[in-house]
């Protein structure tokens, strides 16, 4: 089964609540991952909030082309109780 992000919602700071095609869901804090040229613009919180779910590549993306693999995001998932 190919892992896909089916829905994403901004929560606070650099955190997103993600829903995955395997039924898992929870919050991911991306602040520690915002390093490097492509991710640097995401440190601007207003730009970070401009994410969307790209249903062609099945993950979250930003207007500058930044994205994270669904598998990477699943590993970072904090299951909400």
Legacy VTK file of the C-alpha trace (Angstrom):
# vtk DataFile Version 3.0
C-alpha trace
ASCII
DATASET POLYDATA
POINTS 81 float
0.000 0.000 0.000
1.325 3.420 -0.945
1.130 5.816 1.986
-0.724 9.036 1.205
-1.778 12.126 3.081
-5.507 12.531 2.663
-6.085 15.674 4.728
-4.053 18.257 6.650
-4.991 21.023 9.054
-2.888 23.740 10.663
-2.895 23.539 14.464
-0.319 25.962 15.947
3.267 27.089 15.506
4.865 24.784 12.950
2.476 21.922 13.653
0.028 20.238 11.310
-2.601 17.621 12.042
-2.349 14.997 9.303
-4.618 12.169 8.141
-2.984 9.260 6.308
-4.406 6.680 3.921
-3.545 3.877 6.366
-6.010 5.363 8.871
-3.388 6.892 11.137
-3.638 10.532 12.105
-1.995 12.938 14.479
0.111 16.014 14.893
3.512 16.593 13.317
5.873 19.342 14.500
7.921 20.414 11.483
9.913 23.197 13.164
13.080 21.048 13.599
12.933 20.090 9.906
12.959 23.629 8.477
16.624 23.716 7.471
18.172 24.060 4.064
17.452 26.343 1.141
14.047 24.923 0.152
12.696 24.837 3.730
14.122 28.155 4.985
11.129 30.220 3.689
8.795 28.039 5.797
10.253 29.617 8.948
8.024 32.586 8.114
4.858 31.413 9.853
2.551 33.144 7.390
4.286 31.277 4.543
4.234 27.994 6.498
0.451 28.280 6.738
0.205 28.390 2.919
0.568 24.583 2.667
-1.873 22.429 0.753
-2.384 18.730 0.085
-1.231 17.837 -3.409
-3.357 14.855 -4.451
-1.058 14.017 -7.372
1.999 13.407 -5.186
-0.051 12.567 -2.058
1.640 14.876 0.415
1.709 18.431 1.717
3.383 21.100 -0.408
4.166 24.810 -0.267
4.124 27.434 -3.045
7.944 27.404 -3.317
7.980 23.671 -4.149
8.899 22.432 -0.666
7.344 19.123 0.394
7.921 16.215 2.744
7.513 12.542 1.839
4.432 10.961 3.443
6.630 8.203 4.911
8.857 10.783 6.616
5.820 12.593 8.023
4.325 9.308 9.266
7.547 8.592 11.191
7.302 12.049 12.835
3.661 11.578 13.772
2.599 12.211 17.348
-0.598 10.255 17.861
-3.163 12.415 19.587
-4.883 10.679 22.508
LINES 1 82
81 0 1 2 3 4 5 6 7 8 9 10 11 12 13 14 15 16 17 18 19 20 21 22 23 24 25 26 27 28 29 30 31 32 33 34 35 36 37 38 39 40 41 42 43 44 45 46 47 48 49 50 51 52 53 54 55 56 57 58 59 60 61 62 63 64 65 66 67 68 69 70 71 72 73 74 75 76 77 78 79 80
